[in-house]
Amino acid sequence: MSDSSFLSSIKKALTSGSPSEDSVTPEANAVHPYENGESSELWEDESFWDADETVAMVGSMMVHLIVILSLALVQLQNPVDDEAVVMIAPPPEYEETVDLIEEIVVSDQPQVEIGSDALAEFDMAEASAATFAEIANMVSPVDLEPTDLGDIMVNKMFSQPVAPQDRLVDQKGRVGQGTAGASGAVDQITFEVMQAAEERPTLIVWLFDQSGSLTRQRQDIRDRFDRIYEELGMLREQLDSKTAGEDPNDPSEARVLTSIIGFGEKVQLFTEEPTADLDLIKQTVADIPVDNSGTERVFTAIESAAKQYNSLRRSNGPRGPKRNVMFVVVTDERGDDAHLLESSIGSCRKWGIPVYVVGVPAPFGREHTLVKYVDPDPEYDQTPQWAQVDQGPETFLPERVQLSFTGNFEQEPVIDSGFGPYGLTRLCYETGGIYFTVHPNRNVSREVRRGEIDAFTADLRAFFDPTAMARYRPDYLSPQDYVKAVKRSPLRQALIAAAQIKNVNGIQRPQTRFVKRNEAGLAQALTTAQQDAAKLEPVLIQLAATLEQGLKDRDEEESLRWLAGFDLAYGRVLAQKVRTETYNAILAKAKRGMPFENEKNNTWVLKPADEITVGSKWQREADTAREFLERVVAEHKGTPWAMLAEKELEVPIGWVWTETFTDLSPPRTNRGNNGNNNRPPRDDQKRMIKRAPKRPVPKL
């Protein structure tokens, strides 16, 4: 086919319609431009715009272009936030000014920025910036059931607080702030009240424990109110220029108001309306009745107070809430309604209410301690008595293995943990408050003798420097997060499991002197002495096996507190295990017969020694025990763990036999009072001193 015929057929196919072969059209008779020698480009241009396909393509492009332009003009719909607030304000006027520093004032208050210097009396330096922890300290986490797919921790989403949270955002409270008396804690609280009152009018709610053991502390705080309100009065004068519209005689407009609540078995509101009358406040505190029920519902009181005064924390337009609200709890126990801890934290955080606690130190790794009780009524016997109270532990679960030095763990001297009881301390920590550990006999330089303990004070024999203890703060997590963190670490699991084993009482007074009257009598005495050791051995073996499960994870543990607790527990368990098992073994060896080196001697005496003479297995365990205990002393100086490790190292681990002579002759009887005259008769009735009546210790 020639080029001209091929082009002619293409042109014919592109023409509109489909005419038959017999039909004749004007176009058929026309002469093709190409045949006349015209340019092919001219033909192509004319045929392109005459084609139907070209018209369709152009039309489609126009439609798509219109659609694209229409979509570009459509505004995307965003979800509407009903609670969003739109602020409209005129543009600020900027004026270039230069501020000169005229005076520098050094504050003696604790700093809250990274890198600040912390004083011992004000606990540790704190970070106000956001920090990323292994476990989020969120409110009310969801406790998920464990699955085979992995251990995933999810925290419950919580609603936006109703009140401003400027005190709680990325900022936790302070814990373990030690003071020698309640007055020192109250002075620090006064400073916190003044700071709050500078921002807006403030209500301070005092919640007093009504138990008998708090009688003297309530008195001390009441006597301190004069100083508190004198300073707050000075603050009011300084703010007169800012609060010119306030009526000082109108209680509702007073800069600082006070409310008094008491709690014991019940919660009582002693001020129907908040007041600024100092005399009324002092009289109300003085008239608080004593509750002898022995029950302290402290978290119930906090929940009730939050419901009572949450209206003051509701948003009041652009000015925010009507008042700041602060809770100050005065108690010497941990509280008997700990199941309300999480809801108390939630309520206080929701309304932006910080909680301050004037409390007591928690005993290290214990639930109970003894309080020196003296009858507050001078008409009765003033002889000191000791009553058990619940003041610990400082952690959610006990983290200390209950090993004793004297044979009975409960009867040993109690030492300070450096922190308050877990529940109340965590409440302060989560709400941005402070927990004050008050003890009038606090002394970090030496041990405190029992005779030095003041009345209504816990019997704590040793205290520790807050600066050293700052790095050993307990994990103030929710119960669910605490348990999950423990489950992820074999070391922590092992320590917690070992701490759950109770009644690990050692041999109180091991028999060490054995007189040989005959072979049978000596063998019987040795067998009897072995029985006490045989009872203790299975418990110590169980403890050692439990703690060994955590050895594989020891190098991965980063917490100083958990490392100190584990090393102390493992070192002490091994030491007492070797001490008990070698005692049993050396007695068994003696039953097989031991000749005296001196024929005149008839008595074997067992003395503690670092020498292991009955087996290399126990020698290896003894060396391991010393290694762990010495590590605790070296790496955790100035802590309860180091103190207990030093005490354990003072007791030799092994035993050694020595021999001596015992006179078996019968003692001579004393006849005739050795010629001494008889004592003159005494008139006991006349010599009898009249004593005041004595009352039993009430429940504290």
C-alpha positions in Angstrom: 0.0 0.0 0.0 1.3 3.4 -0.9 1.7 6.2 1.6 -1.1 8.2 0.0 -3.6 5.4 0.1 -2.7 4.6 3.8 -3.2 8.2 4.9 -6.4 8.4 2.9 -7.8 5.4 4.8 -6.8 6.9 8.2 -8.5 10.1 7.3 -11.6 8.3 6.3 -11.7 6.4 9.6 -11.5 9.6 11.6 -14.3 11.4 9.8 -17.7 11.5 11.6 -20.2 8.9 11.0 -19.9 5.6 9.2 -21.1 6.0 5.6 -21.7 3.1 3.4 -19.6 2.3 0.3 -22.4 3.4 -2.0 -23.0 6.8 -0.4 -21.4 9.9 -1.9 -20.5 12.8 0.3 -18.9 16.1 -0.5 -15.9 15.1 1.3 -15.5 12.1 -0.9 -15.2 14.2 -4.0 -12.8 16.7 -2.5 -9.2 16.6 -3.5 -6.9 15.6 -0.6 -4.4 18.4 0.2 -1.6 15.9 0.3 -2.3 14.9 -3.3 -2.0 18.5 -4.4 1.4 18.7 -2.7 0.3 20.7 0.3 2.0 20.4 3.7 1.1 17.3 5.8 1.2 19.4 9.0 -1.7 21.5 7.8 -3.8 18.4 7.2 -3.0 17.0 10.6 -3.9 20.3 12.4 -7.2 20.5 10.7 -8.2 16.9 11.2 -7.2 16.9 14.9 -9.7 19.5 15.9 -12.4 18.1 13.7 -12.2 14.6 15.4 -14.9 13.5 17.8 -12.3 11.8 20.1 -10.6 15.2 20.5 -13.8 16.8 21.5 -14.4 14.1 24.1 -10.9 14.3 25.5 -11.1 18.1 25.8 -14.5 17.8 27.5 -13.2 15.2 30.0 -10.3 17.4 30.9 -12.5 20.4 31.5 -14.8 18.3 33.8 -11.8 17.0 35.8 -10.4 20.5 36.1 -13.7 21.8 37.4 -13.9 19.0 40.0 -10.3 19.6 41.2 -11.0 23.4 41.6 -14.2 22.7 43.4 -12.5 20.4 45.9 -9.8 23.0 46.5 -12.4 25.5 47.5 -14.2 23.2 49.9 -13.1 23.8 53.6 -12.2 20.7 55.5 -14.4 20.0 58.5 -12.6 19.6 61.8 -14.2 18.0 64.9 -15.6 20.6 67.2 -14.3 20.6 70.7 -17.2 21.7 72.9 -14.9 22.5 75.8 -12.5 24.6 73.7 -12.0 28.1 74.9 -11.3 31.0 72.5 -9.5 33.9 74.0 -9.9 37.3 72.2 -7.6 40.1 73.2 -6.1 43.2 71.6 -2.6 42.8 70.3 0.0 43.5 73.0 1.9 46.7 72.9 5.6 46.1 73.2 7.8 48.6 74.8 11.5 48.1 74.9 12.7 48.3 78.5 15.8 47.4 80.3 15.5 46.0 83.9 18.4 46.5 86.1 19.1 44.1 89.1 19.3 46.3 92.1 19.3 43.6 94.9 20.1 39.9 95.1 18.3 37.9 97.8 19.4 34.3 98.7 16.5 32.1 99.6 16.8 29.4 102.2 13.9 27.4 100.8 14.3 24.2 98.8 14.9 24.6 95.1 12.9 22.8 92.5 15.1 22.9 89.5 17.5 20.4 88.0 21.0 20.9 89.4 19.9 22.8 92.5 21.7 22.3 95.8 19.5 20.5 98.3 19.8 21.0 102.0 19.6 18.1 104.4 16.6 19.6 106.2 14.7 20.1 102.9 15.2 16.7 101.4 16.6 16.3 97.9 16.8 18.6 94.9 13.8 18.1 92.6 13.4 18.3 88.8 10.6 20.5 87.6 11.1 19.5 84.0 9.3 16.5 82.5 11.1 13.2 83.2 10.6 9.8 81.5 10.3 7.0 83.9 10.2 3.3 83.4 6.7 3.3 84.6 4.4 6.3 84.2 3.2 7.7 87.5 -0.4 8.1 86.2 -3.6 8.1 88.1 -5.6 4.8 88.4 -3.8 2.5 85.9 -5.7 -0.4 84.4 -4.7 -3.8 85.9 -4.6 -6.0 82.8 -4.7 -9.8 83.0 -1.3 -11.3 82.0 -1.3 -12.9 78.5 1.2 -15.0 76.5 1.7 -12.2 74.0 3.7 -10.0 76.4 3.4 -7.9 79.5 2.1 -4.5 78.2 1.3 -1.8 80.7 -1.6 0.5 79.8 -2.6 3.4 82.0 -6.3 4.5 82.2 -7.2 7.7 80.4 -8.3 10.3 82.9 -10.5 13.4 82.5 -9.0 16.9 82.4 -8.9 18.3 85.9 -11.6 20.9 86.7 -9.3 23.2 88.6 -6.0 24.6 87.3 -3.1 22.2 87.9 -0.2 24.6 87.9 1.0 23.0 91.1 0.8 19.4 89.8 2.0 19.5 86.2 5.3 17.6 85.9 5.9 18.2 89.6 5.8 15.7 92.4 5.7 16.4 96.1 8.5 16.0 98.6 9.0 13.0 100.9 11.2 12.1 103.9 11.6 15.7 105.0 12.8 15.2 108.6 12.1 17.6 111.5 12.7 17.3 115.2 9.2 18.7 116.1 5.8 19.5 114.8 6.5 23.3 115.1 9.3 23.0 112.5 6.9 21.3 110.0 4.2 23.9 110.7 6.7 26.8 109.9 7.4 25.2 106.5 3.7 24.8 105.9 3.2 28.5 106.8 5.5 29.4 104.0 3.5 27.2 101.6 0.3 28.9 102.7 1.8 32.3 102.1 2.9 31.3 98.6 -0.6 30.1 97.8 -2.3 33.2 99.3 -0.1 35.5 97.1 -1.8 33.9 94.1 -5.4 34.0 95.3 -7.4 33.7 98.6 -6.7 30.4 100.3 -8.4 27.9 102.6 -6.2 25.8 104.8 -8.0 22.7 106.2 -6.5 21.1 109.3 -7.3 17.4 109.7 -6.3 16.2 113.2 -6.0 12.6 114.3 -8.1 12.3 117.5 -6.1 9.4 119.1 -4.6 9.8 122.5 -1.1 9.6 121.3 -1.5 12.9 119.4 -2.6 14.9 122.5 0.8 16.6 122.9 1.3 17.2 119.2 -2.0 18.9 118.8 -1.1 21.2 121.7 2.2 22.1 120.1 0.5 23.0 116.8 -2.2 25.0 118.6 0.5 27.0 120.4 2.1 27.7 117.0 -1.0 29.2 115.5 -0.1 32.6 116.9 3.1 32.6 114.9 1.3 31.3 111.8 -1.4 33.9 111.7 0.9 36.7 112.6 2.9 36.0 109.5 -0.2 35.6 107.4 -1.5 38.9 108.8 1.7 40.6 107.6 1.0 39.0 104.2 -2.4 40.6 104.2 -1.0 44.0 104.8 1.4 43.5 101.9 -1.5 42.6 99.6 -3.8 45.5 100.6 -3.0 47.3 97.4 -4.0 44.3 95.4 -7.2 43.5 97.4 -8.5 47.0 98.2 -12.0 45.8 97.6 -11.9 43.1 100.3 -13.6 43.6 103.6 -11.3 42.3 106.4 -14.3 41.9 108.7 -16.1 39.7 106.2 -15.0 36.1 106.7 -15.9 35.2 103.2 -13.5 37.8 101.9 -10.6 37.1 104.2 -7.3 36.3 102.4 -6.7 33.1 104.5 -9.5 31.0 106.0 -9.2 28.0 108.2 -11.3 24.9 108.8 -10.8 22.2 111.4 -11.7 18.5 110.9 -11.1 15.6 113.3 -11.0 11.9 112.5 -10.8 8.7 114.3 -13.5 6.0 114.0 -15.7 8.8 112.6 -15.0 12.1 110.7 -16.2 15.3 112.3 -16.3 18.8 111.0 -15.7 21.2 113.9 -16.1 24.5 112.0 -19.4 24.8 110.3 -18.0 27.6 108.1 -14.4 28.4 107.4 -13.2 31.2 109.7 -10.4 33.7 110.1 -10.9 34.1 113.9 -7.7 33.0 115.5 -9.2 32.7 119.0 -12.0 30.5 117.7 -9.4 28.3 115.7 -7.3 27.8 118.8 -10.2 27.0 121.0 -11.6 24.5 118.5 -8.3 22.6 118.4 -8.1 22.6 122.2 -11.6 21.1 122.4 -11.0 18.3 120.0 -12.1 15.1 122.0 -9.9 12.0 122.3 -11.0 9.0 120.3 -10.1 5.8 122.1 -11.4 3.4 119.4 -7.9 2.8 118.0 -9.2 3.4 114.5 -7.8 6.2 112.2 -9.8 6.8 109.0 -7.5 9.4 107.6 -8.3 8.7 103.9 -12.0 8.9 104.6 -11.4 12.3 106.2 -9.5 13.5 103.1 -12.3 12.3 100.8 -14.9 14.0 102.9 -12.9 17.3 103.0 -12.5 17.2 99.2 -16.3 16.9 98.7 -16.9 19.6 101.3 -14.7 22.2 99.7 -14.5 21.3 96.0 -16.9 24.2 95.1 -14.1 26.6 96.0 -12.0 25.0 93.3 -14.5 25.2 90.4 -13.5 27.5 87.6 -14.8 31.0 88.2 -14.3 32.5 84.7 -11.0 34.1 83.6 -10.0 34.5 87.3 -9.9 30.8 87.8 -11.2 29.1 91.0 -12.4 31.2 93.9 -9.8 30.0 96.4 -6.8 27.8 96.7 -7.3 24.9 99.1 -4.7 23.1 101.1 -5.0 20.0 103.4 -2.8 19.6 106.4 -3.0 16.2 108.1 -1.6 15.7 111.6 -1.3 12.0 112.5 1.1 9.5 113.9 -0.1 6.3 112.2 -0.5 5.0 108.6 -4.3 5.0 108.6 -6.8 2.1 108.8 -8.6 2.7 105.5 -5.8 2.3 103.0 -8.3 1.0 100.4 -9.4 4.6 99.8 -5.8 5.8 99.0 -6.3 5.7 95.2 -9.7 7.6 95.3 -8.2 10.1 97.7 -5.3 10.8 95.3 -7.8 11.1 92.4 -10.0 13.6 94.2 -7.2 15.8 95.4 -5.6 15.8 91.9 -8.9 16.5 90.2 -9.5 19.7 92.3 -5.8 20.7 92.5 -5.5 20.3 96.3 -2.0 19.6 97.7 -1.9 17.5 100.8 0.7 18.1 103.6 1.2 15.5 106.3 2.8 16.2 109.7 3.5 12.5 110.4 6.1 10.1 111.8 8.9 8.1 110.3 8.0 4.6 109.2 10.1 1.9 110.9 12.5 0.2 108.4 10.9 -2.8 106.8 8.3 -3.1 109.6 4.6 -2.5 110.1 4.6 -1.9 113.9 6.6 0.0 116.4 6.2 0.9 120.1 5.1 4.3 121.3 6.0 5.6 124.8 2.7 6.5 126.4 2.3 8.6 129.5 -1.2 9.3 130.9 -2.1 12.8 129.8 -4.0 13.3 133.1 -1.6 14.1 135.9 -4.0 12.7 138.5 -3.1 9.2 137.2 0.2 7.3 137.3 2.8 8.9 135.1 4.9 5.8 134.7 5.8 5.3 131.0 4.1 2.4 129.2 4.7 1.1 125.7 1.9 0.6 123.2 2.1 -0.9 119.7 1.0 1.3 116.8 0.9 0.8 113.0 3.4 3.2 111.4 4.9 1.3 108.5 6.2 -0.1 106.3 7.6 2.6 104.0 6.9 0.5 100.9 3.8 -1.0 99.4 5.1 -4.5 100.1 7.7 -5.4 102.7 11.2 -5.4 101.1 13.2 -6.6 104.1 13.8 -10.2 105.1 12.8 -10.7 108.7 16.1 -12.1 110.1 16.9 -11.5 113.7 20.2 -11.0 115.6 18.9 -12.0 119.0 16.5 -14.8 118.2 13.3 -12.7 118.0 12.9 -10.2 115.2 9.9 -8.4 116.8 11.9 -7.7 120.0 14.9 -6.2 118.3 15.5 -2.4 118.3 13.6 -0.5 115.5 15.4 1.9 113.2 14.2 4.7 111.0 13.5 4.0 107.3 14.1 7.6 106.3 10.6 8.0 104.9 7.0 8.0 106.0 4.4 5.2 105.7 3.7 4.3 102.0 0.1 5.4 101.8 0.3 8.9 103.2 3.7 9.6 101.7 2.4 8.6 98.2 -0.6 10.9 98.7 1.7 13.8 99.4 4.0 12.8 96.5 1.1 12.6 94.0 -0.6 15.8 95.0 2.4 18.0 95.2 2.5 18.3 99.0 5.2 17.4 101.6 5.4 14.6 104.1 7.2 15.6 107.3 8.7 12.8 109.4 8.6 14.3 112.9 10.6 12.8 115.7 11.8 14.9 118.7 14.7 12.6 119.4 16.1 12.6 115.9 19.9 12.2 115.9 21.9 11.1 112.9 25.3 11.1 114.6 24.6 8.3 117.1 22.1 5.7 118.3 19.3 6.9 120.6 18.9 5.2 123.9 15.4 4.1 125.0 15.6 6.3 128.1 15.9 9.3 125.8 12.6 8.7 124.0 10.0 11.5 124.7 6.5 10.7 125.7 4.0 9.9 122.8 7.0 9.2 120.6 8.0 6.0 118.7 10.9 4.0 120.0 13.4 4.4 117.1 17.0 3.9 117.9 18.8 5.1 114.8 18.2 7.8 112.2 19.9 8.6 108.9 21.0 11.6 107.0 18.2 12.7 104.5 20.8 13.6 101.9 22.1 10.1 101.9 18.6 8.6 101.9 17.4 10.8 99.0 18.8 8.3 96.5 16.9 5.4 98.1 13.4 6.7 97.8 10.8 3.9 97.6 8.8 3.4 94.4 5.7 5.5 94.9 3.7 3.7 92.3 0.1 2.5 92.3 -0.3 -1.1 93.6 -0.8 -2.4 90.0 2.3 -0.7 88.6 4.3 -1.7 91.6 3.5 -5.4 91.2 4.1 -5.3 87.5 7.5 -3.7 88.0 8.4 -6.4 90.5 7.2 -9.2 88.1 9.5 -7.9 85.4 12.6 -8.3 87.5 13.8 -11.7 88.9 15.8 -9.9 91.6 12.8 -7.9 92.9 10.6 -11.0 92.7 13.1 -12.9 94.8 13.4 -10.2 97.4 9.7 -9.7 97.8 9.1 -13.5 98.0 11.8 -13.9 100.7 10.3 -11.0 102.7 6.9 -12.8 102.8 8.4 -15.7 104.8 7.6 -15.0 108.4 8.8 -16.3 111.8 12.5 -16.6 110.8 13.6 -16.5 114.4 17.2 -17.6 115.0 18.5 -19.6 117.9 17.9 -17.1 120.7 20.5 -18.5 123.1 22.4 -21.4 121.5 23.9 -23.7 124.1 27.6 -23.5 124.0 28.8 -25.1 127.3 28.7 -28.9 127.6 30.0 -30.6 130.8 31.1 -34.2 130.4 30.0 -36.3 133.4 29.8 -39.4 131.3 29.6 -40.3 127.6 25.9 -40.8 127.6 25.1 -37.6 129.4 27.3 -35.6 127.0 25.7 -37.2 123.9 22.2 -36.4 125.2 23.1 -32.8 125.9 24.6 -32.4 122.4 21.4 -34.0 120.8 19.1 -31.6 122.7 21.1 -28.6 121.5 20.9 -29.8 117.9 17.1 -29.7 117.9 16.9 -25.9 117.9 19.2 -25.7 114.9 17.4 -28.4 113.1 14.1 -26.4 113.3 15.7 -23.3 111.8 17.7 -25.0 109.0 14.8 -25.7 106.6 13.6 -22.0 106.7 17.1 -20.7 106.0 17.6 -23.2 103.1 14.2 -22.0 101.6 15.3 -18.4 102.0 18.6 -19.0 100.3 17.0 -20.9 97.4 14.5 -18.1 96.9 17.1 -15.3 96.8 19.3 -17.3 94.5 16.7 -16.9 91.8 17.5 -13.2 91.7 21.3 -13.5 91.2 21.1 -13.8 87.4 19.4 -10.4 87.2 21.6 -8.5 89.7 23.9 -6.8 87.2 20.9 -5.4 85.3 19.3 -3.8 88.4 19.7 0.0 88.4 17.9 1.0 91.6 20.2 1.5 94.5 17.4 0.7 96.9 16.7 -2.7 95.4 20.4 -3.5 95.1 21.0 -2.7 98.7 18.0 -4.7 99.9 18.9 -7.7 97.8 22.6 -7.8 98.7 21.8 -7.3 102.4 19.2 -10.1 102.4 21.3 -12.6 100.5 24.4 -11.9 102.6 22.6 -12.2 105.9 20.7 -15.3 104.9 23.9 -17.1 103.8 25.7 -16.0 107.0 23.0 -17.3 109.3 22.5 -20.4 107.2 26.3 -21.3 107.6 26.2 -20.3 111.2 23.3 -22.6 111.9 24.3 -25.6 109.8 27.9 -25.6 111.1 26.6 -25.4 114.7 24.5 -28.5 114.0 27.5 -30.2 112.2 30.1 -29.5 114.9 27.7 -30.8 117.6 27.2 -34.0 115.5 31.0 -34.4 115.2 31.4 -34.0 118.9 29.0 -36.9 119.6 31.3 -39.2 117.8 33.9 -38.6 120.5 36.5 -35.9 121.3 39.3 -36.4 123.7 40.5 -33.6 126.0 44.0 -32.4 125.4 44.3 -31.7 129.1 43.2 -34.8 131.1 42.0 -32.6 134.0 39.4 -30.7 131.8 35.9 -32.0 131.7 33.9 -29.3 129.8 33.7 -28.4 126.1 32.9 -24.8 125.2 31.8 -23.7 121.8 32.9 -20.2 120.8 32.1 -18.2 117.6 34.9 -17.9 115.1 35.5 -17.1 111.5 37.1 -20.5 111.0 35.0 -23.2 109.3 36.2 -26.6 110.5 33.5 -28.9 109.2 33.4 -28.6 105.4 34.6 -26.7 102.4 31.0 -26.2 101.1 30.2 -24.0 104.1 33.5 -22.2 103.7 32.5 -21.1 100.2 29.1 -19.9 101.4 30.7 -18.0 104.2 33.0 -16.2 101.8 30.1 -15.3 99.6 28.2 -14.0 102.5 31.1 -11.7 103.5 31.4 -10.5 100.0 27.8 -9.4 99.8 27.8 -7.8 103.2 31.0 -5.9 102.7 29.7 -4.6 99.4 26.6 -3.2 101.1 28.8 -1.4 103.7 31.1 0.0 101.0 28.5 1.1 98.4 25.6 2.2 100.7 27.2 4.2 103.5 24.9 6.0 105.9 21.8 3.9 105.2 19.9 1.3 107.2 21.2 -1.5 104.9 24.8 -0.6 105.7 24.1 -0.4 109.4 22.6 -3.9 109.5 25.4 -5.3 107.3 28.0 -4.0 109.7 26.1 -5.6 112.6 26.0 -8.9 110.8 29.7 -8.8 110.0 30.5 -8.3 113.7 29.2 -11.8 114.5 31.6 -14.6 113.4 30.1 -17.1 111.0 31.8 -20.3 112.2 32.5 -22.1 115.5 35.5 -23.6 117.3 35.8 -25.9 120.3 37.7 -25.0 123.4 38.0 -26.9 126.6 38.0 -26.0 130.3 37.4 -27.4 133.8 34.2 -27.3 135.7 34.1 -28.0 139.5 31.4 -30.7 140.0 31.7 -30.7 143.8 28.4 -30.0 145.6 28.2 -26.5 147.0 28.5 -25.9 150.8 25.4 -25.0 152.7 25.3 -21.6 154.5 24.6 -22.1 158.2 23.7 -19.5 160.9 23.6 -16.6 158.5 27.4 -16.4 158.7 27.2 -14.8 162.2 25.4 -11.7 160.8 22.6 -10.1 162.9 19.1 -10.5 161.6 17.7 -7.5 159.7 15.4 -5.3 161.8 11.7 -5.7 161.1 10.1 -3.2 158.8 6.7 -1.6 159.1 5.7 -2.0 155.5 2.4 -0.2 156.1 4.1 3.0 157.3 6.8 2.9 154.6 4.2 2.4 151.8 4.3 5.3 149.4 0.9 6.4 148.2 0.8 6.0 144.4 -1.6 7.6 141.9 -4.1 5.2 140.3 -2.9 3.6 137.1 -5.1 3.3 134.0 -4.5 0.8 131.1 -3.1 2.2 127.9 -6.0 3.1 125.5 -6.0 1.9 121.9 -3.7 4.3 120.0 
